[in-house]
Amino acid sequence: MGPAGAARARPPRTVHAPRRPRPRLCLLYELAAVAAWITVIALTVTGAVHGARPQAPAPVGEAPHHHTAPSHAAHAVPGAGVVGGLAMWALMCVAMMLPAALPALAHVGANSLRRRRQRAMAGFAAVYLAMWTGYGALLLALAPLWSRLPADAVLACALALAAGWQRTVHKRRALRDCHRSSPLPAGGLRALAGTGRFGLRHGGACLRSCWALMLVMAVAGGGPGMLGWMAALTAIVTTERFARTPRRSANLAAAALAAAALAVALTPALT
């Protein structure tokens, strides 16, 4: 076969059309989490978030006790009281817990019709964050139980409780449920109900998994130290959600929390 025959026998080269980049379904929620972090940092730097929990008056001639547990949750915004504390808690939940919900949000967006995608994702996020806000309201109601106890002891106990919870079978089950998705109807009222049910189920699993970690956040107090606890706890929650072996991540977090509890408990003795 000559060169002309070989050229005729060669199959035509297929030209592939350039792929369009897939839209980031969760970009709006990623930006919301970043904005929440910026807002919390700004409030902390400007002094709007501080340990303002009321303390018992010190006896005459005695200096005030400096280890009473401060609470940014109870009085996060001066003069705003419980409403301000709950608003601050909701803001921290957006910063800390919304990143862990991004895979579920992407699942909702990918399984919804384009014309109702954003509405479905917003509904899921609203249900998810409402559950965490309700937990914050419960903690605000319970805050007087530990408000006048020594701050170091309260924080050490909360850290030890979180470390212990990380090792329980209930934590493992909740973490497994956090990684489960759910089939969603495409449209109509069934789609709205399905998204709400998925938000309740996923939010409930996340709450069962991370309630002890957020309890640490509730008793950690305000000020610059709060940002350190926020960053550490957010890293634990996000790592557990995105890790290929969540159980191993939970065990490592338990060890870190136990070490932190010991360090906090020993701090008063060393100073």
SULJO-V928615 format. One record per residue. N is the residue number from 1. RES is the residue in one letter. OMEGA is omega in degrees with one decimal (NA if undefined). Layout:
N/RES/OMEGA  N/RES/OMEGA
This chain:
1/M/-178.4  2/G/-179.9  3/P/-179.3  4/A/178.8  5/G/178.7  6/A/179.4  7/A/179.3  8/R/-177.5  9/A/-177.7  10/R/-179.0  11/P/179.4  12/P/-179.0  13/R/-179.8  14/T/177.9  15/V/-178.0  16/H/175.6  17/A/179.6  18/P/179.9  19/R/174.3  20/R/178.6  21/P/178.6  22/R/-179.3  23/P/175.6  24/R/-174.5  25/L/-173.7  26/C/-176.2  27/L/-179.2  28/L/-177.8  29/Y/172.4  30/E/178.1  31/L/178.0  32/A/177.8  33/A/177.6  34/V/179.3  35/A/178.2  36/A/176.9  37/W/179.8  38/I/-179.6  39/T/178.7  40/V/178.7  41/I/-180.0  42/A/179.0  43/L/179.6  44/T/-178.7  45/V/-178.8  46/T/177.3  47/G/179.9  48/A/175.8  49/V/-177.7  50/H/177.6  51/G/-175.4  52/A/-179.9  53/R/-179.2  54/P/-179.2  55/Q/175.2  56/A/-179.3  57/P/-179.6  58/A/176.6  59/P/-178.5  60/V/179.3  61/G/179.9  62/E/-179.6  63/A/177.8  64/P/178.8  65/H/-173.3  66/H/-178.3  67/H/173.5  68/T/-171.0  69/A/174.2  70/P/-179.2  71/S/173.3  72/H/-177.6  73/A/-176.1  74/A/-178.0  75/H/-175.2  76/A/-179.1  77/V/-176.5  78/P/176.6  79/G/-176.8  80/A/176.8  81/G/-174.7  82/V/-179.6  83/V/178.1  84/G/178.1  85/G/179.1  86/L/176.7  87/A/178.7  88/M/178.1  89/W/178.8  90/A/178.4  91/L/178.6  92/M/177.5  93/C/175.8  94/V/-177.9  95/A/-170.9  96/M/-171.0  97/M/-179.2  98/L/176.9  99/P/179.3  100/A/-179.6  101/A/-177.0  102/L/177.0  103/P/178.0  104/A/176.4  105/L/177.9  106/A/177.1  107/H/178.4  108/V/-178.9  109/G/-177.7  110/A/-177.3  111/N/177.5  112/S/175.2  113/L/-174.0  114/R/-175.3  115/R/179.9  116/R/-175.5  117/R/-177.4  118/Q/178.8  119/R/179.5  120/A/179.6  121/M/178.1  122/A/177.5  123/G/177.4  124/F/-178.4  125/A/179.8  126/A/179.0  127/V/-178.7  128/Y/-178.3  129/L/177.2  130/A/178.7  131/M/177.8  132/W/176.6  133/T/175.4  134/G/176.2  135/Y/176.4  136/G/177.4  137/A/177.5  138/L/179.2  139/L/176.7  140/L/178.8  141/A/-178.7  142/L/-175.5  143/A/178.7  144/P/179.8  145/L/-179.2  146/W/-170.8  147/S/-177.4  148/R/175.8  149/L/177.6  150/P/-174.8  151/A/-177.5  152/D/-179.9  153/A/180.0  154/V/-179.0  155/L/179.2  156/A/178.4  157/C/179.1  158/A/178.1  159/L/178.5  160/A/177.2  161/L/178.7  162/A/178.1  163/A/178.7  164/G/179.7  165/W/-179.7  166/Q/-174.7  167/R/-176.0  168/T/176.6  169/V/179.1  170/H/175.9  171/K/-179.2  172/R/178.3  173/R/179.6  174/A/179.7  175/L/176.1  176/R/178.1  177/D/178.1  178/C/-177.5  179/H/-179.2  180/R/175.0  181/S/-176.6  182/S/175.0  183/P/-176.2  184/L/173.8  185/P/-173.2  186/A/-174.8  187/G/178.3  188/G/-179.7  189/L/178.0  190/R/178.1  191/A/178.4  192/L/179.2  193/A/180.0  194/G/177.5  195/T/178.1  196/G/178.6  197/R/178.7  198/F/176.9  199/G/177.9  200/L/-178.1  201/R/-179.4  202/H/178.1  203/G/177.4  204/G/178.0  205/A/179.6  206/C/178.2  207/L/176.9  208/R/-178.3  209/S/-166.8  210/C/-176.7  211/W/-177.8  212/A/177.2  213/L/179.6  214/M/171.5  215/L/174.3  216/V/179.7  217/M/-177.5  218/A/-177.2  219/V/-174.5  220/A/179.6  221/G/-178.4  222/G/179.8  223/G/-177.5  224/P/179.0  225/G/179.0  226/M/-179.0  227/L/177.2  228/G/177.4  229/W/178.1  230/M/-178.8  231/A/-178.2  232/A/-178.0  233/L/176.2  234/T/178.0  235/A/179.0  236/I/-177.1  237/V/-177.0  238/T/178.8  239/T/178.8  240/E/-176.3  241/R/-174.4  242/F/-177.4  243/A/176.5  244/R/176.9  245/T/-176.2  246/P/-177.9  247/R/178.6  248/R/178.1  249/S/178.6  250/A/179.0  251/N/177.3  252/L/177.8  253/A/178.1  254/A/178.6  255/A/179.5  256/A/179.3  257/L/178.1  258/A/177.6  259/A/178.1  260/A/177.8  261/A/178.5  262/L/-179.9  263/A/179.6  264/V/-179.3  265/A/-178.0  266/L/-176.4  267/T/-179.3  268/P/-178.9  269/A/-176.9  270/L/-178.1  271/T/NA
